[in-house]
Amino acid sequence: MDNSAPVKILTVCTGNICRSPVAERLLQAGLDQAVPGGFQVASAGTRAMVGEPMQPISAEIVRTYGGDPEGFAARQLTPAILRGVDLVLTMTSGHRGEVLQLDASLLKRTFTIREFARMLDVLDQRDTSASTDNAADDDGWLAAHTTRWRGLPARAAGVRHLSLPADPAENDIVDPYRRPPEVYRQMEDQLAPAIVSILRHARLNSPVRGDAAGAP
């Protein structure tokens, strides 16, 4: 596997017009800041409204957090889209099951986004090593990042027992499609903290370029 290639993340919901597009665009924007060129984030739906743009309130949420909703078009989840993905983040446990029906080999790389975020919070609390401990020269910087993130699902799964919610429903993001604006806000309230946790982990654990590590 090419360790100079970006880490591929796929977010998944049902129609691919409300939840997973928000996760896609906000993760991409934040990860681009943390590790420029280090990630490629995309999304798809298990019953996608193919070709449709993001729902207006979802697009508004993306803009609120500094992302760009323009140019989005919904895609149907297929085995071809799943091929080569390093991490799948679904909006519900049901979506996770549908992903695994298409590609069972992704069992250890597929999580609900809220579940994965809680696992990263646990890892960050346990791991006190600073990113400066991972300094690398320019040639090795991206490879070090990619290697670490491709191993992250296994590390995260290792602390699953420490991050279980009191209610399994807390693993899911509510579906706001064709529902009142307040349900979109509920979606935002559930999704935003998970995205923040993932971006925080990326910033805290980004390998440092050799020249930056040696700077005064």
N, C-alpha and C positions, 0 to 999 in steps of 0.2 A: 504494500500500500504506500502511496506517495505521501510522505510526511511534509512535503512542501505545499500540498494542496489545502485549500480552506477546509475547516471542519463544517460538515453539512448537517444542518438542523432542519427538521420538518415539523411544522405545527399542523394539527389536524382537528377539525370539527365536523359538523354535518354538512351544511350548505356551502362552507368556505366563503361566506360573505359577512359574517358578524364577529365571531370570536377568533378563529385562527388567523385571519388577516391582521387583526390588531396585534396579536402576539408576534406574527411574522415581522411586521414593519417596525414595531418598537424594539424587538430583540435585535433586528439588523442594525437599526440606528445606534443603539447603545453599545453593541458589540463592535461596531466599526470604530467607535471612540476608544474602547478598551484595547482592542487588538486590530489595528487597521489591516484589512486584507486577510484576517484570520478566520472569518466565518462566512458561510453562505446560508442564509435562512430563506426557506420557502414554505408554502402551505398548500393544503389540499383538503377536500371534503369527502366524506364517506358517501354522501348523496348530494354531490355538489350541484349548484345552480350554474353550470358551466358557462363561462364567459361573462357572467354578471359582475358588476363592480361591487366594491365594499358598500355595505349599507351606510346611509348618510350619518347616522349617529355614531357608528363605529369609526367612520372616517374622521368625525369631529374629535373623538377620543384620541385617535392617533395624532392629530395635529396638536391637541392640548399637551401631549407629552413630547412634542418635538419631532415626531415622525412624519413621513410623507405617504399619504394614501393614494397618490395619483398613479395611474397606469395599472391598477390592480385588476385582475380578471380571475374569477373562480375556476378551479381545476378539480377534476374528479381524481380521487385517490386510486392509483393503480400499482401493480407490482413493479412496473418500470420506474415510477416515481420513487418508490421505496428503495430501489436498488442503489447501493452505495451510500445510503444515508448513515451518518454516525450516531445520530440521536433523534428520536421521535418524541415529541411532546404533544400529548392529546389533551383535549378540553374536558373529557370525561373518561371514567373507567370503561364505559361502553365503547367509546371510540378506540381505546387501547385494545379491546378484544377484537374489534373489526380490523385493526392494523395487523394483529397477529394471525388472523384468519387468512390474510393475503400473503404474509411472510412470517412464518413462525421463527425464522432465524433471528428476528429482531427482538425476541423475548427479553433479552438482557439489556436492550438499548431503547426500550419504549416505556414511558412513564406518563402519568398525567402531569401537567405542568405544575400544579400546586404540590403534588407529591414530590416531584423532583426539586422544587424550590426549598421545601422543608428539609430534604436530605442535604442540600448544599449548605443550608444554615447550620445544620449539625456538624458537617465537615469543617466549616469555617470556625466554629466554636472550638473544635478539637485541635485544629491545625494552626499552630502559632507561627509557623515558618513564614517569613516575609518573601515577597516576590523577588527581592534582591538576592536571595539565596539561589535563584534560578537564572543568574545572568548568563547570557550566551552571546557569541559574536553575531554579526549580521547574518552570516550564512546559516547559523544554527538556531536563530531566534524563532523563526516561524515553525521549524521542525520540532523544537522543544514544546512550543505551544500546542501544536497539532497532536503530538504524542500524548501530552498530558490530557487533553480533552477527549481523545479517543479512549483513554483508560478511565475517564471520569464516571461513566455509567456503572462500571463494576465497583468503584469506590463508593459511589452513592448508594448502590444496592446493599452494600455492607453495613450501612447505618439505617436501613429501612426500619428496623425494629425500634429505633430511637426516635422516629419521626411519625409514628402512626397517629392519625387524628382520632379524637374521641368518637366522631361520627364519620363513617366512610363517605358520606355525602360531601364532606369538606375536601375531598379530592377533586370535586367537579366544579366546572364553571357553568353557571346558569345560561340557558339558551334564550336570548332575547328576541329572536326572530318573530315578527308580527305581534309583538307585545309592547306595552306602553314604555315610554322613555325611562321610567324609573327602573325597569328591568335591565335596561342597558347600563344604568348607573350601578345596579347590583353586580352586573357582569364586570364592570370596571373595578369595583371595589374588591372583587375576588381575584381578578387577573393582574391588576397593577402590582400588588405586593409580591406576587410570584415572579413577575418580570424583574422587579427591583432586586430581589434576592439573587437571581441568575446573573444579572449585570454586576452586582456587587462582587459575587464570586469571581467573575471574569477579571474585574479590575484588581482584586486582591491577589490573584494568582497568575497574573500575566507575567511570563518570563521577561526579564529586563535585558535590553540590548547591551552588549558589552561596553559600548562607548558611554551609554547612560549610567551604567553601574559604576564606571570609573570617574564620573564627573564629580567635581567638588561640591 
